[in-house]
Amino acid sequence: MGTMKSPSSFRSVAKEEEEEEEEEETLDNGTSKETTTPLRKRHGARNQHKMKYFIRWLLQTFPVAFANVKQSVLEHEKQQQQQLQKEEAISETTSKDGDDGDGDRDDDNDKSDKGNDVSSFFQHPLILDVAGGKGELVTRLCFTEHQRVVLVDPRCPVDLVDCYEMVVVKQLPQKWQARLRQRQAVQPNALHQILESRCRQLSTYFDHTTVTTTTSSSTTTTTTTTSTTANTELLQAAVQNAELIIGMHADSATEAIVDLALANRTPFVVVPCCVFPNFFPHRRLFIRKLRDGEDDDGDDHHTKSRPVRSYEDFCDYLLQKDERLQKSLLPFEGRNVAIWWDGSQEKHQRSKERGCPTEKLQSWYI
């Protein structure tokens, strides 16, 4: 994999940007930088760009996953544009001929095509964002990185366009905001169209039962509603075709992301937050201590364990699940420990199964 910047370098970049913003504010107010006293930052201001720095880290750590999804998105949107042009040409010819007898049939075809588009969306390479909350990570990936993203959260659906306009756009440079306003003046529904093409929301929980349970008639209970069953099937398809699973402070879904990603050989990253020791009393952190003069011969007679109750214990507990897992410190304050696996040992097998060019994947890791 390519070289990755250290967290200290990210912090230096973040500090420089914050200093530049403070300097611009003082100059706009007509005061010099030397004469003004530094104002105390409001609560939470230090982490206002947290998601932007997190996405930078994601792009550098998982370049293959984002490259595959972006290529698929651009090809799919190109095909959609060509199909739309063909349909417009056909509609013009039919309108000239005056054939209006198949209106009801066209409506039925549109409904069936819409249903097929929903199911086919989950059959393409995608990014899975678990417990994404209000959707800031999803909107940044969809609009700025041309990614196909599925948001899984029991609070869905959320207004992603409102999140993008109220949270993300305000942090963009002024010239980018002006460019977006000009585009919206010409195409008022431009943001909605982009989200319709690149994003889906699933209102369901992400746990071992939801993802691994087969939704056939023999295993589905009678109390399961049709919508819940449909979401479960779509979630299973999304997990199977995910190039990357992200759990940014996913709370109770954090461990499920690690287990299911490893089982499906899918790259993932989780940033643990809450531990919930009372909800998960089965979690045990194993500690093996050697006696004086004893070699590490694999004997586990002296292995001890303790309940996972602290944040540090939870991170170590997740790392013990597989020796391939890595830990990184993310460039923002708070709960910023990332447990991740880039799938480097599985990339060739996954590329063969999905028909991706192996040579292109190899170039990313040289």
C-alpha positions as CSV (number, residue, x, y, z in Angstrom):
1,M,0.0,0.0,0.0
2,G,1.2,3.6,-0.6
3,T,2.7,5.7,2.1
4,M,0.4,7.2,4.6
5,K,0.9,10.5,6.4
6,S,1.4,10.3,10.1
7,P,-1.3,11.8,12.5
8,S,1.2,14.5,13.4
9,S,1.3,15.7,9.8
10,F,-2.5,15.9,9.7
11,R,-2.5,17.9,12.9
12,S,0.0,20.4,11.4
13,V,-2.2,20.8,8.4
14,A,-5.3,21.3,10.5
15,K,-3.5,23.8,12.7
16,E,-2.3,25.8,9.7
17,E,-5.8,25.9,8.3
18,E,-7.2,27.1,11.6
19,E,-4.6,29.8,11.9
20,E,-5.3,31.0,8.3
21,E,-9.0,31.1,9.1
22,E,-8.4,33.2,12.3
23,E,-6.1,35.5,10.3
24,E,-8.7,36.0,7.6
25,E,-11.4,36.8,10.2
26,T,-9.2,39.5,11.9
27,L,-8.3,41.1,8.5
28,D,-12.0,41.1,7.5
29,N,-12.8,43.0,10.7
30,G,-10.3,45.7,9.9
31,T,-7.9,44.9,12.7
32,S,-4.3,43.7,12.5
33,K,-3.1,40.4,13.6
34,E,-0.7,41.9,16.2
35,T,-3.2,44.2,17.9
36,T,-6.1,41.8,18.3
37,T,-6.2,39.5,21.3
38,P,-6.9,35.8,20.5
39,L,-10.5,34.9,21.1
40,R,-11.4,31.7,22.9
41,K,-12.8,29.2,20.4
42,R,-16.4,28.1,20.9
43,H,-17.1,24.6,22.1
44,G,-16.5,22.0,19.5
45,A,-14.8,24.3,17.0
46,R,-11.6,22.3,17.1
47,N,-13.4,19.3,15.6
48,Q,-15.6,21.2,13.1
49,H,-13.4,19.7,10.3
50,K,-13.2,16.2,11.8
51,M,-15.1,14.5,8.9
52,K,-12.9,16.3,6.3
53,Y,-9.7,15.0,7.9
54,F,-11.2,11.6,8.4
55,I,-12.0,11.3,4.7
56,R,-8.5,12.4,3.8
57,W,-7.2,9.5,5.9
58,L,-9.7,7.1,4.3
59,L,-8.6,8.0,0.8
60,Q,-5.0,7.4,1.6
61,T,-5.5,4.2,3.5
62,F,-8.0,2.5,1.1
63,P,-7.1,3.8,-2.3
64,V,-8.1,0.6,-4.1
65,A,-11.6,0.5,-2.7
66,F,-12.4,4.2,-3.6
67,A,-10.9,3.8,-7.0
68,N,-13.0,0.8,-7.9
69,V,-16.2,2.4,-6.7
70,K,-15.5,5.7,-8.5
71,Q,-14.8,3.9,-11.7
72,S,-18.0,1.9,-11.4
73,V,-20.0,5.1,-10.7
74,L,-18.6,7.0,-13.6
75,E,-19.3,4.2,-16.0
76,H,-22.8,3.6,-14.7
77,E,-23.7,7.3,-15.0
78,K,-22.3,7.4,-18.5
79,Q,-24.6,4.5,-19.5
80,Q,-27.5,6.2,-17.8
81,Q,-26.9,9.4,-19.8
82,Q,-26.7,7.4,-23.1
83,Q,-29.9,5.6,-22.2
84,L,-31.6,8.9,-21.4
85,Q,-30.6,10.3,-24.8
86,K,-32.0,7.2,-26.6
87,E,-35.3,7.5,-24.7
88,E,-35.6,11.2,-25.6
89,A,-35.0,10.4,-29.2
90,I,-37.6,7.7,-29.2
91,S,-40.1,9.9,-27.5
92,E,-39.6,12.6,-30.1
93,T,-40.3,10.2,-32.9
94,T,-43.4,8.8,-31.3
95,S,-44.7,12.2,-30.6
96,K,-44.3,13.1,-34.2
97,D,-46.2,10.0,-35.3
98,G,-49.0,10.8,-32.8
99,D,-49.0,7.4,-31.1
100,D,-50.6,8.0,-27.7
101,G,-52.2,4.6,-27.1
102,D,-49.6,3.0,-24.8
103,G,-49.6,5.6,-21.9
104,D,-50.7,3.1,-19.3
105,R,-48.2,0.5,-20.5
106,D,-45.4,3.1,-20.2
107,D,-46.4,3.9,-16.7
108,D,-46.2,0.2,-15.7
109,N,-42.8,-0.1,-17.4
110,D,-41.5,2.9,-15.5
111,K,-42.6,1.4,-12.2
112,S,-40.9,-1.9,-12.9
113,D,-37.7,-0.2,-14.1
114,K,-37.6,1.8,-10.9
115,G,-37.9,-1.3,-8.8
116,N,-35.1,-2.9,-10.8
117,D,-32.9,0.1,-10.4
118,V,-33.3,-0.1,-6.6
119,S,-32.2,-3.7,-6.4
120,S,-29.5,-3.3,-9.0
121,F,-27.9,-0.5,-7.1
122,F,-26.8,-2.9,-4.4
123,Q,-25.2,-5.3,-7.0
124,H,-22.5,-2.7,-7.9
125,P,-19.3,-2.0,-5.9
126,L,-20.2,0.4,-3.1
127,I,-19.1,1.9,0.2
128,L,-21.1,0.9,3.3
129,D,-21.5,3.5,6.0
130,V,-22.9,2.0,9.2
131,A,-24.6,4.2,11.8
132,G,-23.9,7.3,9.8
133,G,-26.3,9.5,11.7
134,K,-27.2,12.7,9.9
135,G,-25.2,11.7,6.9
136,E,-22.2,14.1,6.7
137,L,-19.8,11.3,5.7
138,V,-22.2,10.0,3.1
139,T,-22.8,13.4,1.5
140,R,-19.1,14.2,1.3
141,L,-18.3,10.9,-0.3
142,C,-21.2,11.2,-2.8
143,F,-20.7,14.8,-3.9
144,T,-17.0,15.4,-3.6
145,E,-15.5,11.9,-4.2
146,H,-18.0,10.4,-6.7
147,Q,-18.7,7.4,-4.5
148,R,-21.7,5.0,-4.4
149,V,-22.7,4.8,-0.7
150,V,-25.3,2.9,1.3
151,L,-26.2,4.5,4.7
152,V,-27.4,1.9,7.2
153,D,-29.0,3.4,10.3
154,P,-32.3,2.7,12.1
155,R,-33.0,6.4,12.1
156,C,-33.2,6.5,8.3
157,P,-34.4,8.2,6.1
158,V,-32.6,11.4,6.8
159,D,-32.5,14.6,4.7
160,L,-29.1,14.3,3.1
161,V,-29.5,17.4,1.0
162,D,-30.2,19.5,4.0
163,C,-27.2,18.0,5.8
164,Y,-25.0,18.8,2.8
165,E,-26.3,22.4,2.5
166,M,-26.3,23.2,6.2
167,V,-23.1,21.4,7.3
168,V,-20.8,20.7,4.4
169,V,-21.4,23.6,2.0
170,K,-20.7,26.2,4.8
171,Q,-17.2,24.8,5.2
172,L,-16.4,25.0,1.4
173,P,-14.5,27.9,-0.1
174,Q,-16.5,30.9,-1.2
175,K,-15.9,30.3,-4.9
176,W,-17.2,26.7,-4.6
177,Q,-20.3,27.9,-2.8
178,A,-20.9,30.5,-5.6
179,R,-20.4,27.8,-8.2
180,L,-22.9,25.5,-6.5
181,R,-25.5,28.4,-6.3
182,Q,-25.1,29.0,-10.0
183,R,-25.7,25.3,-10.8
184,Q,-28.7,25.2,-8.6
185,A,-30.1,28.3,-10.3
186,V,-30.0,26.3,-13.6
187,Q,-30.9,22.9,-12.1
188,P,-32.8,23.3,-8.9
189,N,-32.9,19.5,-8.3
190,A,-29.2,18.9,-9.1
191,L,-28.3,17.7,-5.6
192,H,-31.4,15.4,-5.4
193,Q,-30.5,13.8,-8.7
194,I,-26.9,13.2,-7.7
195,L,-28.0,11.5,-4.4
196,E,-30.6,9.4,-6.3
197,S,-27.9,8.1,-8.5
198,R,-25.2,7.5,-5.8
199,C,-26.8,6.9,-2.5
200,R,-29.4,4.6,-0.8
201,Q,-30.6,4.5,2.8
202,L,-31.6,1.4,4.7
203,S,-33.6,1.8,7.9
204,T,-32.3,-1.2,9.8
205,Y,-29.9,-2.4,12.4
206,F,-26.5,-3.7,11.5
207,D,-25.8,-6.8,13.6
208,H,-24.9,-10.5,13.2
209,T,-28.6,-11.6,13.0
210,T,-29.7,-9.1,10.4
211,V,-26.8,-9.6,8.0
212,T,-26.3,-13.4,8.3
213,T,-29.9,-14.5,8.6
214,T,-31.3,-16.0,5.3
215,T,-34.5,-14.2,4.4
216,S,-36.1,-17.2,2.7
217,S,-39.5,-18.5,3.5
218,S,-38.2,-21.3,5.6
219,T,-36.3,-18.9,8.0
220,T,-38.4,-15.7,7.9
221,T,-40.8,-15.4,10.8
222,T,-44.4,-14.5,10.3
223,T,-44.0,-11.4,12.4
224,T,-41.4,-10.0,10.0
225,T,-42.9,-7.2,7.8
226,T,-42.4,-7.0,4.1
227,S,-40.3,-3.8,4.4
228,T,-38.0,-5.3,7.1
229,T,-37.5,-8.4,4.9
230,A,-36.7,-6.2,1.9
231,N,-34.2,-4.1,3.9
232,T,-32.5,-7.2,5.2
233,E,-32.1,-8.7,1.7
234,L,-30.7,-5.4,0.4
235,L,-28.4,-5.1,3.4
236,Q,-27.0,-8.6,2.7
237,A,-26.4,-7.7,-0.9
238,A,-24.7,-4.5,0.1
239,V,-22.4,-6.4,2.5
240,Q,-21.5,-8.9,-0.3
241,N,-20.6,-6.1,-2.8
242,A,-19.0,-3.6,-0.4
243,E,-15.5,-2.5,-1.2
244,L,-15.2,-0.9,2.2
245,I,-17.3,-0.9,5.4
246,I,-17.0,2.2,7.6
247,G,-18.2,2.5,11.2
248,M,-17.5,6.0,12.5
249,H,-18.6,5.9,16.2
250,A,-21.1,3.1,15.3
251,D,-21.7,2.3,19.0
252,S,-23.3,-1.2,19.4
253,A,-22.6,-2.1,15.7
254,T,-18.9,-1.7,16.0
255,E,-18.1,-5.4,16.8
256,A,-20.5,-6.7,14.2
257,I,-18.7,-4.6,11.5
258,V,-15.4,-6.2,12.4
259,D,-16.8,-9.8,12.5
260,L,-18.8,-9.6,9.3
261,A,-16.1,-7.8,7.4
262,L,-13.5,-10.4,8.3
263,A,-16.0,-13.2,7.4
264,N,-16.6,-11.6,4.0
265,R,-13.0,-10.7,3.5
266,T,-14.0,-7.0,3.1
267,P,-11.8,-4.1,4.0
268,F,-13.2,-2.1,6.9
269,V,-12.5,0.6,9.4
270,V,-14.2,1.2,12.8
271,V,-13.7,4.1,15.2
272,P,-14.9,2.8,18.5
273,C,-16.8,5.1,20.8
274,C,-19.1,3.8,23.5
275,V,-18.2,0.4,25.1
276,F,-21.6,-0.6,26.6
277,P,-20.1,-3.2,29.1
278,N,-23.5,-4.0,30.6
279,F,-25.0,-4.8,27.2
280,F,-22.1,-7.0,26.1
281,P,-20.9,-8.9,29.3
282,H,-19.5,-11.7,27.2
283,R,-16.6,-9.6,25.9
284,R,-13.3,-10.7,27.5
285,L,-9.9,-9.3,27.0
286,F,-7.2,-12.0,27.2
287,I,-4.0,-11.3,28.9
288,R,-1.1,-13.8,28.9
289,K,1.8,-13.3,31.2
290,L,5.0,-15.3,31.1
291,R,6.8,-16.4,34.2
292,D,10.5,-15.5,34.7
293,G,12.6,-17.6,32.3
294,E,9.6,-19.0,30.5
295,D,9.5,-19.0,26.6
296,D,6.5,-18.1,24.6
297,D,5.8,-21.7,23.4
298,G,2.1,-21.1,22.8
299,D,1.0,-22.7,26.2
300,D,-2.1,-20.9,27.4
301,H,-2.2,-22.3,30.9
302,H,-1.2,-18.9,32.3
303,T,-3.7,-16.9,30.1
304,K,-6.0,-14.7,32.0
305,S,-8.9,-12.6,31.0
306,R,-10.9,-9.7,32.3
307,P,-14.2,-8.0,31.3
308,V,-14.0,-5.3,28.6
309,R,-15.1,-2.2,30.4
310,S,-12.9,0.7,29.3
311,Y,-12.3,2.3,25.9
312,E,-8.7,1.1,25.8
313,D,-9.9,-2.5,26.6
314,F,-12.4,-2.4,23.8
315,C,-9.8,-1.4,21.2
316,D,-7.5,-4.1,22.4
317,Y,-10.4,-6.6,22.4
318,L,-11.1,-5.8,18.7
319,L,-7.5,-6.1,17.8
320,Q,-7.3,-9.6,19.3
321,K,-9.9,-10.8,16.7
322,D,-7.3,-11.1,13.9
323,E,-3.6,-10.6,13.7
324,R,-4.0,-8.7,10.4
325,L,-5.8,-5.8,12.1
326,Q,-4.0,-2.5,12.5
327,K,-4.5,0.5,14.8
328,S,-4.1,4.1,13.9
329,L,-4.6,7.5,15.6
330,L,-6.8,9.7,13.6
331,P,-6.1,13.5,13.2
332,F,-8.8,14.9,15.5
333,E,-9.6,15.0,19.2
334,G,-11.8,12.7,21.2
335,R,-12.3,9.0,20.4
336,N,-9.9,8.9,17.5
337,V,-8.5,5.3,17.5
338,A,-9.2,3.5,14.2
339,I,-9.2,-0.3,14.0
340,W,-8.8,-1.2,10.3
341,W,-7.9,-3.8,7.7
342,D,-7.2,-2.9,4.1
343,G,-7.7,-6.4,2.7
344,S,-4.3,-6.5,1.2
345,Q,-3.9,-10.2,1.6
346,E,-7.2,-10.8,-0.1
347,K,-7.1,-8.3,-2.9
348,H,-6.1,-10.7,-5.7
349,Q,-8.8,-13.3,-4.8
350,R,-11.5,-10.6,-4.5
351,S,-10.4,-9.1,-7.9
352,K,-10.7,-12.4,-9.6
353,E,-14.2,-13.1,-8.1
354,R,-15.5,-9.6,-9.1
355,G,-13.8,-9.5,-12.4
356,C,-11.6,-6.5,-11.5
357,P,-8.2,-6.0,-13.3
358,T,-5.6,-7.5,-11.1
359,E,-2.8,-5.4,-12.6
360,K,-4.5,-2.2,-11.7
361,L,-4.9,-3.3,-8.1
362,Q,-1.3,-4.3,-7.9
363,S,-0.1,-0.9,-8.9
364,W,-1.8,0.7,-5.9
365,Y,0.2,-1.4,-3.5
366,I,3.6,-1.1,-5.1
